[in-house]
């Protein structure tokens, strides 16, 4: 007699593991940014060569794009799910909101590239001074993590949210948690950048 678990049990276990994995990832990302922030505070306080820079104005537009993307992702979730159950026939509306989220995420990354180019146009590069170094490192590492979230969302769009299963619901929820975390992390970084750089 076979003792292999039923396929639905295996899928449920995999879904739970991916959900737990996202929290482990968020913890690791949080700790890395705490380390960056601590290094920034120490470096600023230990030298006389710290020169405050003016943040490119596009940074604030980028912030609006990222916040709007969190809102559209939440609209997608609400279109697809009623509580923890799938809403019948809602795949198209949910996918539309998801594509909007994806587009806004790319607007954010493109805006970050514009901000880096603007600073470079002012002669501020990665190695120009300590605070420009922190600006580039903090914003680039965040942008890389945002790109990871965009890849996850592209995979969700590719699924077209059809034939929704528990595994896909958990994948959607994990992606949403990660994406909202990226928004909160960016707001934290914006506060640090405005007050310290």
LOTIBA-626819 format. One line per 4 residues: number of its first residue (from 1); their letters; for each residue x, y, z negated of C-alpha. Coordinates in nm, 4 decimals, always signed. Layout:
# residues N
NUM) a) X/Y/Z  ...
This chain:
# residues 197
1) xxxx) +0.0000/+0.0000/+0.0000  +0.1390/+0.3421/+0.0997  +0.2116/+0.5937/-0.1751  +0.2697/+0.8878/+0.0620
5) xxxx) +0.0688/+1.1932/-0.0390  -0.2269/+1.2961/+0.1725  -0.1312/+1.5535/+0.4439  -0.3489/+1.8209/+0.2797
9) xxxx) -0.1607/+1.7709/-0.0483  +0.1733/+1.8048/+0.1327  +0.0527/+2.1261/+0.3031  -0.0703/+2.2651/-0.0296
13) xxxx) +0.2639/+2.1884/-0.1956  +0.4537/+2.3547/+0.0903  +0.2258/+2.6590/+0.0678  +0.2860/+2.6876/-0.3069
17) xxxx) +0.6623/+2.6561/-0.2526  +0.6635/+2.9350/+0.0077  +0.4572/+3.1541/-0.2239  +0.7019/+3.0964/-0.5102
21) xxxx) +0.9924/+3.1541/-0.2720  +0.8706/+3.5028/-0.1841  +0.8825/+3.6033/-0.5515  +1.2359/+3.4663/-0.5846
25) xxxx) +1.3324/+3.6679/-0.2753  +1.1716/+3.9844/-0.4118  +1.3583/+3.9402/-0.7400  +1.6895/+3.9011/-0.5539
29) xxxx) +1.6240/+4.2089/-0.3381  +1.5250/+4.4104/-0.6454  +1.8457/+4.3152/-0.8251  +2.0583/+4.4118/-0.5243
33) xxxx) +1.8967/+4.7562/-0.5058  +1.9327/+4.8004/-0.8823  +2.3049/+4.7297/-0.8348  +2.3258/+4.9823/-0.5492
37) xxxx) +2.1458/+5.2438/-0.7589  +2.3722/+5.1824/-1.0579  +2.6779/+5.2209/-0.8343  +2.5352/+5.5463/-0.6983
41) xxxx) +2.4843/+5.6888/-1.0490  +2.8333/+5.5849/-1.1598  +2.9988/+5.7213/-0.8438  +2.8149/+6.0531/-0.8643
45) xxxx) +2.9065/+6.1026/-1.2288  +3.2714/+6.0063/-1.1944  +3.3858/+6.2382/-0.9169  +3.3996/+6.6026/-0.8279
49) xxxx) +3.3632/+6.5394/-0.4539  +2.9874/+6.4766/-0.4574  +2.8136/+6.7073/-0.2104  +2.4377/+6.7006/-0.1910
53) xxxx) +2.2950/+6.6513/+0.1556  +1.9637/+6.7566/+0.3009  +1.7514/+6.4593/+0.3950  +1.6301/+6.4623/+0.7569
57) xxxx) +1.2659/+6.5708/+0.7688  +1.1728/+6.2599/+0.9682  +1.2272/+6.0554/+0.6509  +0.8920/+6.1834/+0.5229
61) xxxx) +0.7156/+6.0864/+0.8457  +0.8755/+5.7425/+0.8152  +0.7348/+5.7175/+0.4645  +0.3845/+5.7943/+0.5922
65) xxxx) +0.4222/+5.5272/+0.8630  +0.5268/+5.2651/+0.6064  +0.2450/+5.3551/+0.3654  -0.0055/+5.3470/+0.6545
69) xxxx) +0.1270/+5.0042/+0.7552  +0.0531/+4.8722/+0.4054  -0.3007/+5.0074/+0.4339  -0.3531/+4.8462/+0.7765
73) xxxx) -0.2145/+4.5143/+0.6496  -0.4615/+4.5264/+0.3630  -0.7401/+4.6008/+0.6140  -0.6304/+4.2932/+0.8101
77) xxxx) -0.6437/+4.0805/+0.4951  -0.9902/+4.2085/+0.4081  -1.1130/+4.1456/+0.7626  -0.9938/+3.7843/+0.7522
81) xxxx) -1.0637/+3.6755/+0.3948  -1.3573/+3.6926/+0.1574  -1.1944/+3.6278/-0.1752  -0.9836/+3.3196/-0.1082
85) xxxx) -1.2001/+3.1902/+0.1776  -1.1722/+3.2639/+0.5488  -1.4303/+3.5013/+0.6941  -1.5946/+3.3310/+0.9897
89) xxxx) -1.5203/+3.4920/+1.3269  -1.2926/+3.7604/+1.1837  -0.9692/+3.6569/+1.3554  -0.9861/+3.9241/+1.6260
93) xxxx) -1.0478/+4.2154/+1.3862  -0.7799/+4.0870/+1.1511  -0.5314/+4.0440/+1.4350  -0.5979/+4.4014/+1.5515
97) xxxx) -0.5109/+4.5417/+1.2094  -0.2075/+4.3152/+1.1972  -0.0811/+4.4448/+1.5333  -0.1277/+4.8018/+1.4044
101) xxxx) +0.0765/+4.7106/+1.0958  +0.3474/+4.5712/+1.3194  +0.3515/+4.8867/+1.5344  +0.3759/+5.1135/+1.2288
105) xxxx) +0.6611/+4.9014/+1.0953  +0.8521/+4.9515/+1.4192  +0.7753/+5.3259/+1.4033  +0.9361/+5.3272/+1.0570
109) xxxx) +1.2529/+5.1513/+1.1792  +1.2760/+5.3759/+1.4877  +1.2355/+5.6788/+1.2600  +1.5224/+5.5557/+1.0438
113) xxxx) +1.7439/+5.5350/+1.3530  +1.6459/+5.8920/+1.4408  +1.7361/+6.0011/+1.0846  +2.0789/+5.8365/+1.1118
117) xxxx) +2.1347/+6.0045/+1.4493  +2.0365/+6.3425/+1.3045  +2.2865/+6.3036/+1.0215  +2.5539/+6.1941/+1.2685
121) xxxx) +2.4745/+6.5053/+1.4744  +2.5552/+6.7108/+1.1631  +2.8888/+6.5321/+1.1292  +2.7724/+6.3102/+0.8406
125) xxxx) +2.8728/+5.9489/+0.8951  +2.9038/+5.6429/+0.6749  +3.2545/+5.7387/+0.5571  +3.2189/+6.1188/+0.5574
129) xxxx) +3.1605/+6.1486/+0.1833  +3.0294/+5.9286/-0.0993  +2.6681/+6.0434/-0.0846  +2.6400/+6.0004/+0.2932
133) xxxx) +2.7821/+5.6493/+0.2436  +2.5079/+5.5697/-0.0084  +2.2406/+5.7139/+0.2215  +2.3453/+5.4946/+0.5129
137) xxxx) +2.3916/+5.1813/+0.3020  +2.0635/+5.2112/+0.1092  +1.8510/+5.2967/+0.4120  +2.0196/+5.0406/+0.6403
141) xxxx) +1.9841/+4.7539/+0.3917  +1.6185/+4.8473/+0.3416  +1.5641/+4.8642/+0.7199  +1.7144/+4.5155/+0.7593
145) xxxx) +1.4670/+4.3814/+0.5025  +1.1825/+4.5627/+0.6830  +1.2893/+4.3912/+1.0063  +1.2591/+4.0581/+0.8218
149) xxxx) +0.9006/+4.1480/+0.7323  +0.8310/+4.2468/+1.0923  +0.9566/+3.9079/+1.2125  +0.7183/+3.7372/+0.9691
153) xxxx) +0.4302/+3.9487/+1.0981  +0.5185/+3.8742/+1.4598  +0.4945/+3.5069/+1.3701  +0.1496/+3.5675/+1.2174
157) xxxx) +0.0370/+3.7515/+1.5315  +0.1729/+3.4634/+1.7416  -0.0458/+3.2261/+1.5421  -0.3308/+3.4537/+1.6527
161) xxxx) -0.4869/+3.3725/+1.3173  -0.6931/+3.1038/+1.4881  -0.7478/+2.7646/+1.3225  -0.6836/+2.9232/+0.9850
165) xxxx) -0.5600/+2.6799/+0.7254  -0.4563/+2.6980/+0.3616  -0.0932/+2.7027/+0.4731  -0.1542/+2.9983/+0.7034
169) xxxx) -0.3504/+3.1811/+0.4352  -0.0593/+3.1404/+0.1940  +0.1846/+3.2519/+0.4644  -0.0296/+3.5586/+0.5267
173) xxxx) -0.0490/+3.6352/+0.1549  +0.3265/+3.5895/+0.1088  +0.3963/+3.8193/+0.4037  +0.1560/+4.0798/+0.2622
177) xxxx) +0.3223/+4.0673/-0.0814  +0.6641/+4.1126/+0.0785  +0.5450/+4.3984/+0.3003  +0.3800/+4.5891/+0.0150
181) xxxx) +0.7009/+4.5396/-0.1848  +0.8990/+4.6973/+0.1013  +0.6720/+5.0037/+0.0771  +0.7149/+5.0330/-0.3000
185) xxxx) +1.0904/+4.9836/-0.2660  +1.1085/+5.2565/-0.0027  +0.9233/+5.5054/-0.2233  +1.1666/+5.4241/-0.5054
189) xxxx) +1.4595/+5.4793/-0.2680  +1.3123/+5.8070/-0.1434  +1.2917/+5.9345/-0.5016  +1.6527/+5.8301/-0.5644
193) xxxx) +1.7700/+5.9866/-0.2389  +1.5892/+6.3165/-0.3060  +1.7113/+6.3511/-0.6630  +2.0655/+6.2157/-0.6305
197) x) +2.1854/+6.2834/-0.2775
